[in-house]
Amino acid sequence: AQSVTQPDIHITVSEGASLELRCNYSYGATPYLFWYVQSPGQGLQLLLKYFSGDTLVQGIKGFEAEFKRSQSSFNLRKPSVHWSDAAEYFCAVAGKNQGGKLIFGQGTELSVKP
Amino acid sequence: DAGVIQSPRHEVTEMGQEVTLRCKPISGHNSLFWYRQTMMRGLELLIYFNNNVPIDDSGMPEDRFSAKMPNASFSTLKIQPSEPRDSAVYFCASSPWGQGSPLHFGNGTRLTVT
């Protein structure tokens, strides 16, 4: 069965510091991979997605993620965090030929300290 | 593009009452998803539709839950009778039909059952 693991429930970083949020997935083949962000009281917003090709994908708000097949990972990175990045981040997978339904990780809450 | 519209934003009801959540997907999107978010279980897919037809309802927790999509621009999720453990945020999302299409989420309905 497909699954997504985000090992870090909560991370705190200083403003201006770099960020890496971890995501590991379990799937029989290479799935479609996504990162979403959720601000309090809001729905989820797509940051970036990976389908195939270049394993480093760029997203909105200065985020990027790297797909590593050997590690079944799709970690999210940002070189310099802004206070407005404080939110909850979700990694998700979608199996090919499964109608687009997403399986989400448990989320990582990001706090940014001045 | 008005995005996915959900109503109501908040619903407080007493145990045993019927609750109906509503969703208007983005025009032109062929797939619609209902998710439930709780602290304990994270984001769970309840059911999804393609071209108004339910494709996978394996996530619907029990018979008290039902969902309909009478046309391409409207869907409902009904809980009858409601129980305190149904308290959660319910999200509707839509996407264009196609493998790996990203989901566009509404802002959710926060349901509290007392």
Contacts between the chains, C-beta under 8 A, distances in Angstrom:
chain1	res1	chain2	res2	distance
A	32	B	99	7.2
A	32	B	100	3.8
A	34	B	102	6.4
A	36	B	105	7.9
A	41	B	107	7.3
A	42	B	107	5.7
A	42	B	108	7.8
A	43	B	4	7.3
A	43	B	91	5.9
A	43	B	93	7.7
A	43	B	105	3.4
A	43	B	106	5.3
A	43	B	107	4.8
A	43	B	108	5.7
A	44	B	91	7.3
A	44	B	93	7.7
A	44	B	103	7.6
A	44	B	105	4.5
A	45	B	105	7.4
A	46	B	102	4.7
A	46	B	103	7.6
A	46	B	104	7.8
A	49	B	100	7.1
A	49	B	102	5.8
A	51	B	100	5.3
A	90	B	43	6.8
A	94	B	99	7.9
A	94	B	100	5.9
A	96	B	99	5.7
A	96	B	100	7.4
A	97	B	99	6.9
A	99	B	31	6.8
A	99	B	48	6.7
A	99	B	50	6.0
A	99	B	55	5.5
A	99	B	56	7.1
A	100	B	31	5.5
A	100	B	48	7.8
A	100	B	95	5.5
A	100	B	97	7.4
A	100	B	98	7.2
A	100	B	99	6.8
A	100	B	100	6.9
A	100	B	101	5.2
A	100	B	103	7.4
A	101	B	33	6.6
A	101	B	45	5.6
A	101	B	48	5.4
A	101	B	56	6.6
A	102	B	33	7.8
A	102	B	45	7.2
A	102	B	103	6.0
A	103	B	45	7.3
A	104	B	42	6.2
A	104	B	43	4.1
A	105	B	42	7.4
A	106	B	42	4.6
A	107	B	42	6.3
A	107	B	43	7.7
